[in-house]
Amino acid sequence: MTALLTPSDTSTWLPLDGLAPGFDANRGPRTTALEGRTLTVSDERGTRIVHRFGAHRVDWDYHPGTGDPIAAASKSDDYEAFEIDDELYYVQFHHAHLPEEAVSLVLDLRSGEVLTVISIVGPEGQVPRVEQIVVPARLEELPGRRPDAAAAGPHPSSRPHPTTELLGRRVFWQYSPEHAYEHVYLSPEWYTWQCLAGPERGLADTDACTMWQLRPGIHLFAWREKVIPCASVTVADHRSAHSLRSHGMLFGLDSSGEEYVHFTFGAHGRLLSTTAYPEGFGTAE
């Protein structure tokens, strides 16, 4: 299969469903720690989403706030949850009623902070085909916290925020014994990837990305590919340069361009190098 790929001819590049088999070998263990909990997420518009978690399904009620064009709804979806750190969870689900949308939730039960990424497959001809909307929010319930602490909220420095901390880093990521890539984080909007092992070996590109800090050393990194109609959301723990860990999902269209592909994965990694620029030069921040 690799021999059929021509780096300069993007029409030969693998579709998302060609990458999927085996790509999830290093996925972390799923957790059912949220089972039985009801968590309400509210954002600055006043939009409220009530989530009632079972072992494998989440029932949710969407109540739009001022200026939110999304209609009220009550639905249920399968979900997967991963524990990133103490009281920090990454939750992933693909809407059954809106199959063109996938939702990534990062729930910090310690601070009450939430970061939501909605990945949406757009119309044919849109580049990148999958767009992403990042929505910071708060939990109305803070399990194990006093009401007065919840009302006060966390210190602003602990809230998720766009970050430039990854810029200049070159990182090796291994998704399975057969799949390995390197990432070079160029700017807050761009990164370069290269496949080092696997069916895409020899391919590389520079794509649009988004970077947020969740906790010190723990980042949300999302990207949107322009050649293949897909996007990804990852939560990556960079606290140990020699033992990086990430959890994430890929979402997009299959080779026919008609069916949706959605799956979770994980990777182990390590920092290869950090670029030091001459004084007065460097990445755009």
SULWOWO-V675102 format. One record per pair of residues at least 24 apart in sequence whose C-alpha atoms are under 7 Angstrom apart, sorted by sequence separation. I is the first residue (numbers start at 1). GAP is how many residues later the second one is. D is the distance in Angstrom with one decimal. If there is no record, write none. Layout:
I & GAP & D
I & GAP & D
//
This chain:
56 & 24 & 6.9
113 & 24 & 6.3
114 & 24 & 5.3
164 & 24 & 6.2
229 & 24 & 5.9
244 & 24 & 5.7
245 & 24 & 6.1
113 & 25 & 4.8
114 & 25 & 6.7
243 & 25 & 6.9
244 & 25 & 4.6
112 & 26 & 5.6
113 & 26 & 6.2
243 & 26 & 6.0
244 & 26 & 5.3
112 & 27 & 5.0
243 & 27 & 5.5
242 & 28 & 4.6
241 & 29 & 5.6
242 & 29 & 6.2
112 & 30 & 5.7
241 & 30 & 5.2
109 & 33 & 6.2
109 & 34 & 6.7
111 & 43 & 5.8
113 & 46 & 6.5
163 & 48 & 5.8
162 & 49 & 5.7
163 & 49 & 5.1
30 & 50 & 6.4
31 & 50 & 5.5
162 & 50 & 4.1
163 & 50 & 5.7
30 & 51 & 5.5
31 & 51 & 5.5
161 & 51 & 5.2
162 & 51 & 6.2
30 & 52 & 5.1
31 & 52 & 6.6
160 & 52 & 6.4
161 & 52 & 5.5
29 & 53 & 6.7
160 & 53 & 5.4
160 & 54 & 4.6
159 & 55 & 7.0
158 & 57 & 6.6
175 & 91 & 5.9
175 & 92 & 4.4
43 & 93 & 6.6
131 & 93 & 6.9
174 & 93 & 5.2
175 & 93 & 6.7
43 & 94 & 4.3
130 & 94 & 6.4
173 & 94 & 5.9
174 & 94 & 5.4
42 & 95 & 5.5
43 & 95 & 6.4
173 & 95 & 5.7
174 & 95 & 6.1
41 & 96 & 6.4
42 & 96 & 5.5
128 & 96 & 6.2
173 & 96 & 4.3
187 & 96 & 5.7
41 & 97 & 5.6
42 & 97 & 6.5
128 & 97 & 6.0
129 & 97 & 6.9
172 & 97 & 5.2
173 & 97 & 6.9
186 & 97 & 6.3
187 & 97 & 5.7
188 & 97 & 6.5
41 & 98 & 4.8
42 & 98 & 7.0
128 & 98 & 4.5
171 & 98 & 6.9
172 & 98 & 5.5
187 & 98 & 6.6
40 & 99 & 5.6
41 & 99 & 6.3
127 & 99 & 5.8
130 & 99 & 6.3
171 & 99 & 5.9
172 & 99 & 6.4
39 & 100 & 6.7
40 & 100 & 5.5
129 & 100 & 5.1
130 & 100 & 5.7
171 & 100 & 4.6
172 & 100 & 6.5
40 & 101 & 6.6
128 & 101 & 7.0
129 & 101 & 6.9
130 & 101 & 5.9
170 & 101 & 6.2
171 & 101 & 5.3
39 & 102 & 6.3
170 & 102 & 5.4
170 & 103 & 5.3
169 & 104 & 6.0
170 & 104 & 6.1
169 & 105 & 4.4
168 & 106 & 5.3
169 & 106 & 6.4
168 & 107 & 4.9
164 & 121 & 6.8
130 & 122 & 6.9
121 & 131 & 6.6
26 & 149 & 5.3
25 & 150 & 6.5
26 & 150 & 5.4
24 & 151 & 6.5
25 & 151 & 4.9
23 & 152 & 6.0
24 & 152 & 6.8
23 & 153 & 5.9
22 & 154 & 6.9
23 & 156 & 6.5
7 & 195 & 6.8
7 & 196 & 5.5
2 & 197 & 5.3
1 & 198 & 6.7
2 & 198 & 6.6
2 & 199 & 7.0
15 & 213 & 6.3
10 & 217 & 6.8
28 & 219 & 6.9
27 & 220 & 6.7
16 & 236 & 7.0
16 & 237 & 6.7
17 & 237 & 5.4
16 & 238 & 5.7
17 & 238 & 6.8
27 & 238 & 4.5
28 & 238 & 5.9
15 & 239 & 6.0
26 & 239 & 6.7
27 & 239 & 3.7
15 & 240 & 5.2
24 & 240 & 6.7
26 & 240 & 4.9
27 & 240 & 6.6
24 & 241 & 4.3
26 & 241 & 5.4
23 & 242 & 6.8
24 & 242 & 6.2
17 & 244 & 6.6
//
